Amino acid sequence: MKGRRELLVAVAACLAGAGLAVLAAGRTWAHVDTTSALFGHRTVGLSGRDLTPVVSALGLVGLAGVVAIAATRRTGRAVVGVLVALAGLGILAQTGAILADPKHWARGPLADHVRVGGAVPGAVHLNAWPYLALLAGLLLAAAGALTAARGRAWAALGTRYERAPRPAATPPERTLWDQLDRGEDPTRT
């Protein structure tokens, strides 16, 4: 039962981390105060996808990992675990870089939002969504590490969905006559 519980924990953590990453990437991460000659002072909201599309993309990798963890076996499951862990680490690295220097990361998207007037980024105010993206990265990295380390021993999907083995070949006609000649019943084999 321990293996089944570990599998459920890994799948749940992967699903939670991937879902949280995709959700967080679509939310507003930063409000940037800008000043331009044309518009004066204004505040622009930038989403996680504006700052970096990587978090959303790696979240989708994590969602694919949910199905792959459950569907694969042995070595394939270990490979999936490594990929999910790398997706989590990628989210951690990208979000950590944004948290370390949000003004740098806001320059490009800010230029896309304010095309006229040469807006200069001022103060950048972050909210909770980048920190939730960090949590998503941690969940994905933990789920992937658990899967890579312990996934080979977990049970696989039932064989109910696999192709049935071929029935034994019926003996050729000559063999049937030979059995009858020996007094054997060929229908009882």
C-alpha positions as CSV (number, residue, x, y, z in Angstrom):
1,M,0.0,0.0,0.0
2,K,3.0,2.3,0.6
3,G,3.8,2.4,-3.2
4,R,0.2,3.3,-4.1
5,R,0.1,6.1,-1.5
6,E,3.4,7.5,-2.9
7,L,2.0,7.3,-6.4
8,L,-1.1,9.3,-5.3
9,V,1.0,11.9,-3.5
10,A,3.2,12.3,-6.5
11,V,0.3,12.7,-8.9
12,A,-1.5,15.1,-6.5
13,A,1.6,17.2,-6.0
14,C,2.2,17.3,-9.7
15,L,-1.4,18.3,-10.5
16,A,-1.4,21.0,-7.8
17,G,2.0,22.4,-8.9
18,A,1.1,22.4,-12.6
19,G,-2.3,23.9,-12.0
20,L,-0.9,26.6,-9.7
21,A,1.8,27.5,-12.2
22,V,-0.7,27.9,-15.1
23,L,-3.0,29.9,-12.9
24,A,-0.3,32.1,-11.4
25,A,1.2,32.9,-14.8
26,G,-2.1,34.4,-16.0
27,R,-2.5,36.7,-13.0
28,T,-1.0,40.2,-12.5
29,W,2.4,39.8,-10.9
30,A,3.6,43.4,-10.8
31,H,2.3,47.0,-11.0
32,V,4.9,49.2,-12.6
33,D,4.9,53.0,-12.1
34,T,5.9,54.7,-15.3
35,T,6.5,58.2,-16.5
36,S,6.4,59.3,-20.1
37,A,6.4,62.7,-21.8
38,L,3.1,61.9,-23.6
39,F,1.1,60.2,-20.8
40,G,2.7,61.5,-17.7
41,H,2.6,59.3,-14.6
42,R,0.6,56.0,-14.8
43,T,0.7,52.5,-13.4
44,V,0.8,49.4,-15.7
45,G,-0.1,45.9,-14.5
46,L,2.1,43.1,-15.9
47,S,1.1,39.4,-15.7
48,G,3.4,36.5,-15.3
49,R,3.0,35.7,-19.0
50,D,4.0,39.3,-19.7
51,L,7.2,39.0,-17.6
52,T,8.0,35.5,-18.8
53,P,6.1,32.9,-20.8
54,V,8.3,30.1,-19.3
55,V,6.3,29.6,-16.2
56,S,3.1,28.9,-18.1
57,A,4.8,26.6,-20.6
58,L,6.5,24.6,-17.8
59,G,3.2,24.4,-16.0
60,L,1.7,22.7,-19.1
61,V,4.6,20.3,-19.0
62,G,3.7,19.5,-15.5
63,L,0.1,18.9,-16.5
64,A,1.2,16.4,-19.1
65,G,3.4,14.8,-16.4
66,V,0.3,14.1,-14.3
67,V,-1.0,11.7,-17.0
68,A,2.5,10.4,-17.8
69,I,3.3,9.5,-14.2
70,A,0.1,7.4,-14.0
71,A,0.4,5.8,-17.4
72,T,4.1,4.8,-17.6
73,R,6.1,2.1,-16.0
74,R,9.5,1.5,-14.6
75,T,12.2,3.4,-16.6
76,G,9.6,5.5,-18.5
77,R,8.2,6.7,-15.2
78,A,11.7,7.6,-13.9
79,V,12.3,9.6,-17.1
80,V,8.9,11.4,-16.6
81,G,9.9,12.1,-13.0
82,V,13.2,13.7,-14.1
83,L,11.3,15.9,-16.7
84,V,8.7,17.0,-14.2
85,A,11.5,17.8,-11.7
86,L,13.3,19.9,-14.3
87,A,10.1,21.7,-15.1
88,G,9.7,22.6,-11.5
89,L,13.3,23.7,-11.2
90,G,12.8,25.8,-14.4
91,I,9.9,27.6,-12.8
92,L,11.9,28.2,-9.6
93,A,14.8,29.6,-11.5
94,Q,12.7,31.9,-13.8
95,T,10.5,33.2,-11.0
96,G,13.5,33.6,-8.7
97,A,15.2,35.7,-11.3
98,I,12.1,37.9,-11.7
99,L,11.9,38.4,-7.9
100,A,15.6,39.2,-7.7
101,D,15.4,42.1,-10.3
102,P,11.8,42.8,-11.2
103,K,12.6,46.2,-12.8
104,H,14.9,44.5,-15.4
105,W,12.2,42.0,-16.3
106,A,9.6,44.6,-16.5
107,R,11.4,46.8,-19.2
108,G,10.5,44.6,-22.2
109,P,6.9,44.0,-21.5
110,L,6.4,47.6,-20.4
111,A,7.7,48.8,-23.8
112,D,5.1,46.5,-25.4
113,H,2.3,48.0,-23.2
114,V,3.3,51.6,-23.6
115,R,4.3,51.9,-27.3
116,V,4.2,55.7,-27.5
117,G,6.0,58.2,-25.3
118,G,9.1,56.4,-24.2
119,A,7.9,55.2,-20.8
120,V,10.5,54.8,-18.2
121,P,9.9,52.2,-15.5
122,G,9.8,53.5,-12.0
123,A,8.9,51.5,-8.9
124,V,7.8,47.9,-9.4
125,H,5.3,46.6,-6.8
126,L,5.1,42.8,-6.8
127,N,2.1,40.9,-5.3
128,A,1.7,37.3,-4.1
129,W,1.4,35.6,-7.5
130,P,5.2,35.2,-8.1
131,Y,5.5,33.6,-4.7
132,L,2.7,31.2,-5.5
133,A,4.6,30.4,-8.7
134,L,7.6,29.6,-6.5
135,L,5.4,27.2,-4.5
136,A,4.2,25.6,-7.8
137,G,7.8,25.1,-8.8
138,L,8.6,23.5,-5.5
139,L,5.6,21.1,-5.8
140,L,6.6,20.1,-9.3
141,A,10.2,19.6,-8.3
142,A,9.2,17.5,-5.3
143,A,6.7,15.4,-7.3
144,G,9.3,14.8,-10.0
145,A,12.0,13.9,-7.6
146,L,9.7,11.4,-5.8
147,T,8.7,9.9,-9.1
148,A,12.3,9.6,-10.3
149,A,13.5,8.0,-7.1
150,R,10.6,5.7,-6.2
151,G,8.4,5.4,-9.3
152,R,9.9,2.2,-10.6
153,A,8.4,0.2,-7.8
154,W,4.9,1.7,-8.1
155,A,2.1,-0.3,-9.7
156,A,1.3,0.4,-13.3
157,L,-2.1,0.8,-14.9
158,G,-4.1,-2.5,-15.2
159,T,-3.6,-4.7,-18.1
160,R,-7.3,-4.4,-18.9
161,Y,-6.5,-1.8,-21.5
162,E,-3.7,-3.7,-23.2
163,R,-4.1,-5.8,-26.2
164,A,-5.0,-9.4,-25.4
165,P,-2.4,-12.1,-26.2
166,R,-3.1,-14.2,-29.3
167,P,-4.7,-17.5,-28.7
168,A,-2.6,-20.5,-29.2
169,A,-2.5,-21.5,-32.9
170,T,-4.7,-24.4,-33.8
171,P,-2.8,-27.4,-34.9
172,P,-2.7,-28.1,-38.6
173,E,-5.1,-30.6,-40.1
174,R,-2.5,-33.4,-40.4
175,T,-1.8,-33.2,-36.6
176,L,-5.5,-33.6,-35.9
177,W,-5.6,-36.8,-37.9
178,D,-2.5,-38.1,-36.2
179,Q,-4.2,-37.6,-32.8
180,L,-7.3,-39.4,-34.0
181,D,-5.1,-42.3,-35.3
182,R,-3.5,-42.6,-31.8
183,G,-7.0,-42.7,-30.2
184,E,-6.8,-39.2,-28.7
185,D,-9.6,-36.6,-28.8
186,P,-8.2,-33.5,-30.4
187,T,-10.9,-31.3,-29.0
188,R,-9.8,-32.0,-25.4
189,T,-6.3,-30.4,-25.6
